[in-house]
Amino acid sequence: MKYFKFIIILSLVVSSVNLHGYFFANEIENAFTPKPCEGCKNYDTLFLKQLIIDGAGFFIQSNSQYQLFLKEVEFSGIYGINQEAIKNALDNAVKNMELANDTYNKLVPAANQFEYNPPVLEALYHFDYPGYRDLNQLNPTIFQQVEQLLKSGDVRGCLQWFYNATNEIQERLKIIKSCADICIMPEIPECWRLNQLYMETQIFGQYTAEIFMNLKY
């Protein structure tokens, strides 16, 4: 009986995860009307939502694996280099970033088949960006990029931004991985810059999600 109850609870948790996301570009699908253009593929906004959540999950998992790689590099100064741990972390970081990039590569053309949802665009235009930024002490440079896209109603441009960012991260990851594969420690400045790109992308995605989750329309 306890096992049965556990399965029910687990199923409910999994279902809620599949339906809701919170940390990376979530609810952006609301900017589009429920039905795609006439004669286009039989998508709906739930399909867009699933792609958004999948892309977010792959991105966050890749970032997590990259942080494991950085941990191994940090520890190597005291405990020596654990080549196997470094290779495993980078392998997983690359695989998940490839999945994230592929997901956004599907999401961009899928979103192009939908018309924008006018009430949502109106809400994006009138959103109090400066007030929200100041109240929550957000990074002004990154938030300004988000504001410029969303205030102008260029939600598709926002999705393209995610594709471009994950593509660049993917390329930089592969360069670092190529060094680790032949047991050469990657250049530390390269690791810094990639870590910065991960952080900027994640913050951009979070700010996008925050705005959409605080819209009133």
ZAMARGU-4260 file (C-alpha; in steps of 0.2 Angstrom, whole numbers, plus 5000, padded with zeros to 4 digits):
<rodrens>
0) 5000/5000/5000 | 5014/5012/5004 | 5023/5008/4988 | 5006/5011/4978 | 5004/5028/4987
5) 5022/5032/4983 | 5019/5029/4964 | 5004/5040/4964 | 5013/5054/4972 | 5028/5052/4961
10) 5016/5052/4946 | 5008/5068/4952 | 5025/5076/4954 | 5031/5071/4937 | 5015/5077/4929
15) 5017/5094/4937 | 5035/5095/4931 | 5029/5091/4913 | 5016/5105/4914 | 5025/5119/4923
20) 5042/5126/4922 | 5050/5141/4931 | 5068/5145/4928 | 5072/5147/4909 | 5060/5156/4897
25) 5045/5148/4904 | 5027/5154/4899 | 5034/5162/4883 | 5022/5151/4873 | 5008/5163/4879
30) 5014/5176/4867 | 5007/5165/4853 | 4989/5161/4848 | 4983/5143/4852 | 4983/5138/4834
35) 4996/5139/4820 | 4994/5147/4804 | 4983/5139/4791 | 4991/5125/4781 | 5006/5123/4794
40) 5010/5108/4804 | 4997/5103/4817 | 5006/5111/4832 | 4999/5119/4847 | 5005/5130/4861
45) 5007/5115/4872 | 5020/5108/4859 | 5029/5125/4861 | 5028/5124/4880 | 5035/5106/4880
50) 5050/5112/4869 | 5053/5127/4880 | 5054/5116/4896 | 5064/5102/4887 | 5077/5116/4881
55) 5077/5123/4899 | 5080/5106/4907 | 5094/5102/4895 | 5103/5119/4897 | 5102/5118/4916
60) 5109/5100/4916 | 5123/5105/4904 | 5127/5120/4916 | 5127/5108/4931 | 5139/5096/4922
65) 5151/5111/4918 | 5151/5116/4936 | 5157/5099/4940 | 5171/5101/4928 | 5175/5117/4936
70) 5175/5109/4953 | 5188/5096/4947 | 5199/5109/4940 | 5198/5119/4956 | 5202/5103/4966
75) 5216/5099/4955 | 5228/5112/4963 | 5228/5101/4979 | 5223/5084/4974 | 5229/5082/4957
80) 5220/5080/4940 | 5206/5068/4939 | 5206/5065/4921 | 5191/5053/4921 | 5180/5065/4931
85) 5184/5079/4920 | 5181/5070/4904 | 5164/5063/4910 | 5158/5080/4916 | 5163/5088/4899
90) 5155/5074/4889 | 5139/5076/4898 | 5140/5095/4897 | 5142/5094/4878 | 5128/5081/4876
95) 5115/5091/4885 | 5120/5107/4877 | 5118/5098/4860 | 5101/5093/4865 | 5097/5111/4871
100) 5103/5118/4855 | 5094/5105/4845 | 5078/5109/4855 | 5079/5128/4851 | 5083/5124/4833
105) 5066/5116/4832 | 5057/5129/4843 | 5062/5144/4832 | 5053/5138/4816 | 5039/5130/4826
110) 5035/5147/4834 | 5036/5155/4817 | 5020/5146/4812 | 5010/5155/4825 | 5003/5172/4826
115) 5007/5183/4841 | 4994/5185/4854 | 4989/5203/4854 | 4984/5205/4873 | 5001/5197/4878
120) 5011/5209/4867 | 5001/5223/4874 | 5005/5218/4892 | 5024/5216/4887 | 5024/5233/4880
125) 5016/5241/4896 | 5026/5230/4908 | 5035/5241/4922 | 5052/5235/4917 | 5062/5248/4927
130) 5051/5246/4942 | 5053/5227/4942 | 5072/5228/4939 | 5075/5240/4953 | 5063/5231/4965
135) 5072/5214/4962 | 5090/5221/4960 | 5092/5213/4943 | 5107/5214/4933 | 5104/5230/4923
140) 5114/5225/4907 | 5106/5208/4905 | 5089/5214/4909 | 5090/5228/4897 | 5093/5215/4883
145) 5077/5206/4889 | 5067/5222/4889 | 5072/5228/4872 | 5066/5211/4864 | 5050/5209/4874
150) 5044/5227/4875 | 5045/5228/4856 | 5036/5212/4855 | 5050/5202/4847 | 5047/5186/4856
155) 5053/5176/4841 | 5069/5186/4842 | 5070/5180/4860 | 5069/5162/4855 | 5082/5165/4842
160) 5093/5173/4855 | 5093/5156/4865 | 5097/5147/4850 | 5112/5158/4846 | 5118/5157/4864
165) 5117/5138/4866 | 5126/5136/4849 | 5140/5147/4855 | 5141/5138/4872 | 5141/5121/4862
170) 5156/5127/4851 | 5166/5133/4866 | 5162/5117/4876 | 5169/5107/4862 | 5185/5116/4861
175) 5188/5114/4880 | 5183/5095/4878 | 5195/5093/4864 | 5209/5098/4876 | 5203/5086/4890
180) 5201/5072/4878 | 5220/5072/4875 | 5224/5075/4893 | 5228/5093/4891 | 5222/5105/4904
185) 5211/5119/4895 | 5216/5137/4897 | 5209/5144/4912 | 5204/5161/4903 | 5194/5150/4891
190) 5185/5142/4906 | 5181/5159/4914 | 5173/5165/4898 | 5163/5150/4895 | 5157/5150/4913
195) 5152/5168/4911 | 5142/5164/4895 | 5133/5150/4904 | 5128/5162/4918 | 5123/5176/4907
200) 5112/5164/4896 | 5104/5157/4912 | 5100/5174/4919 | 5093/5180/4902 | 5082/5165/4902
205) 5077/5167/4920 | 5073/5186/4918 | 5062/5181/4903 | 5053/5168/4913 | 5050/5181/4927
210) 5042/5194/4916 | 5030/5181/4908 | 5026/5174/4924 | 5022/5192/4931 | 5012/5198/4916
215) 4994/5203/4918 | 4982/5203/4903
</rodrens>
